Amino acid sequence: MTATIEDNDIEDRFIAEWHRRYDAVRNREERTDSVDIGSLGDRMRTVLAYQLAARGLK
C-alpha cells in the first residue's frame, strides 16, 4: 500500500489539495461573520500536522 501511495504521488496530491482548501478558507476572512477564520485555519494546520506525523502508522 505504501508503495502505491508513493508511486502515484498521493501524498503530494493530498498536500496540494490541502493548501488549496486552506488558502480558500483564509481568503474568505473578510466575508464571514459567524466563523473565526483564524482559529479554523489554525485547527486545519493542527490536523494536517497530525496526519503527517502519523505517516506509516496507520
C-alpha positions in Angstrom: 0.0 0.0 0.0 2.8 2.4 0.9 4.5 1.8 -2.5 1.2 2.5 -4.3 0.8 5.8 -2.4 4.4 6.8 -3.2 4.3 5.6 -6.8 1.2 7.7 -7.5 2.3 10.8 -5.6 -0.8 10.6 -3.4 0.8 12.4 -0.5 1.9 15.3 -2.8 -1.6 15.5 -4.2 -3.1 15.4 -0.7 -0.8 18.3 0.4 -1.6 20.3 -2.7 -5.3 19.9 -2.2 -4.9 20.8 1.5 -3.1 24.0 0.5 -5.9 24.9 -2.0 -8.6 24.5 0.6 -6.6 26.2 3.3 -6.0 29.2 1.1 -9.7 29.3 0.2 -10.6 29.4 3.9 -8.1 32.1 4.7 -9.2 34.2 1.7 -12.8 34.3 2.9 -12.0 36.0 6.2 -13.5 39.3 5.2 -16.7 37.7 4.1 -17.6 35.7 7.2 -19.2 36.9 10.5 -20.1 33.6 12.1 -16.8 31.7 11.9 -13.5 32.6 13.4 -11.4 32.0 10.2 -8.1 32.5 12.0 -9.0 29.8 14.5 -10.3 27.5 11.8 -7.1 27.9 9.8 -5.0 27.1 12.9 -7.0 24.0 13.5 -6.6 22.9 9.9 -2.9 23.2 10.3 -3.0 21.1 13.5 -5.0 18.3 11.8 -2.5 18.3 8.9 0.4 18.1 11.3 -1.3 15.1 13.0 -1.8 13.4 9.6 1.8 14.0 8.6 3.1 12.8 12.0 1.1 9.5 11.6 2.7 8.6 8.3 3.4 4.9 8.2 1.5 4.3 11.4 -2.0 3.7 10.0 
